[in-house]
Amino acid sequence: MNNDEFRAWSRRAADWGTDYRDTLRERPVRPALSPGAIFRSIEASPPEAAESMDRIFADFEQKIVPGMTHWQHPRFFAYFPANAAPVSVVAEYLVSAMAAQCMLWQTSPAATELETRTVDWMRQALGLPDGFSGVIQDSASSATLAAVLTMRERALDWQGNRQGLSGQATLRVYSSDQVHTSIDRAIWVSGIGEENLVRIPVAGRFRAMDTAALEAAIVADRKAGMLPAGIIACVGGTSTGGTDDIAAVAAVAKRHGLYMHVDAAWAGSAMICPEYRHFWTGVEEADSVVFNPHKWLGAQFDCSIQFVRQPEDLVRTLAIKPDYLKTHGHDGIINYSEWSVPLGRRFRALKLWFLLRAHGLEGLRTMIRNHVAWSEGLAARLAKEPDFDIVTEPMLSLFSFRHRAGASADPDEHNLRLVNAINDDGRIYLTQTRVDGRVAIRFQTGQFDATAADVDAAFDVVTETARGFA
Ligand SMILES: *Cc1c(COP(=O)(O)O)cnc(C)c1O
């Protein structure tokens, strides 16, 4: 591809992206496809000879697009959003055109320094105290892994990386049973082991860890000769928004000298609105906090910010300095690859900078407040329907509900069939979860372009589909 062709195809791609967004509402949110259909439509062997871009692009439009689940669809109410505000897509285009590796300050000073600045913008936007610095990781899973490795090293007096874990005391980490599976995987990969992730029971409307049980578990583990390393608290759990009492957990962590990591991957974005910050009162006591601007806030995936109170501990855990990576002569520079597990890094700060400037915090707050209000409105409407039950009340914009099955039907099976029928319809997309072992249908509003009318459409699709079922 020469430069003239590059220009022409880049323009074509930009036009395509705009047309795509223009027509999203008319597309089914999730494709109705059987597994393997797309795989079979792709040539079994790679081409020996070059093909024309016309053919490649036509295949993209004909074979690939119909098989996509449309995460930018305004009626995407499943999982959590993965919003790509158009302005962040533009920034990503520029980033991919420059294609820099931003691992060290000198491999792209602008990427490093803009990252330091935009992370601090976000710190201020969330109301975190100025003691926190941070880094943009690819995902919350990576951030949580980095936090778990740091708590492991701190507990082992920085000997784990050198000596390995055999011969060490058994490390213990504590969390509720509402945390994301990324916590399990961080525990596996760090060598701590699933059996040493102690699940503290939850109670109350927000399914918060019972901190008395947490403290008792730590004391009992110490007595048994084990080594408590840290606590992972959660604000806005994936299933139903489970949220720990961060201040109470922080007090336990402090009393026992444990590292505390807060996973607010989804709910963190809402903290740009002061009125929601009561959900994480005490967060200033955390050692690290992760939240994903690539979820609700609108920064194209991937963009996950890990705030840390003591970056020295993170760097001490993860920095390797072979000679060829040394950047001589610049005091006070930051090499962000020392803050994360992978060496190579994308220039992720640019899209955040574009996003925050193009929308302003007030614009983003309005979006989030609307989503919360619309979800609460929908929950209230469904609660008034005689055959629907609200299972978990809205936590920000997330709630769960159930349709009452007829006397002869199994309620779990009935609700699974209902959610499948709703998704096959294509107008909206929802996912299910289990609450106290029983199936519930999850609903969250969060897509960047969603309107009140889209949420009303969800009410119609859910109630019509359920009626057709009875
Ligand atoms: C989405 C989510 C994660 C995982 O985020 P990734 O960036 O996909 O790794 C972790 N925790 C919570 C609470 C989440 O909502």
The ligand as an ORCA input file, in Angstrom:
! r2SCAN-3c Opt
* xyz 0 1
  C     -14.999     -5.183     33.921
  C     -14.523     -5.440     35.290
  C     -13.271     -5.990     35.528
  C     -12.372     -6.444     34.415
  O     -11.994     -5.403     33.611
  P     -10.990     -5.621     32.377
  O     -10.533     -4.254     32.079
  O     -11.793     -6.249     31.302
  O      -9.897     -6.514     32.847
  C     -12.866     -6.153     36.833
  N     -13.658     -5.800     37.845
  C     -14.878     -5.265     37.677
  C     -15.705     -4.865     38.853
  C     -15.351     -5.071     36.376
  O     -16.560     -4.525     36.189
*
